[in-house]
């Protein structure tokens, strides 16, 4: 009876190795596809959240057009004072 108990140890090891082997070789592409789709949605959201290059160029050029007028006002007020 003790010999049978010692034979159960390798049997459990083989069954455990078979379970682990089947788990390790499972199809992992399903999770990757979902992650890549989520990343694509993230990129789309980030592109919509930020202005395009043309919009940011227009926004940056508008304050520069007002700077000479502000500088001229500062020169006239300092020369009169």
Secondary structure, 3 states (H helix, E strand, C coil): CHHHHHHHHHHHHHHHHHHHHHHHCCCCHHHHHHHHHHHHHHHHHHHHHCCCHHHHHHHHHHHHHHHHHHHHHHHHHHHHC
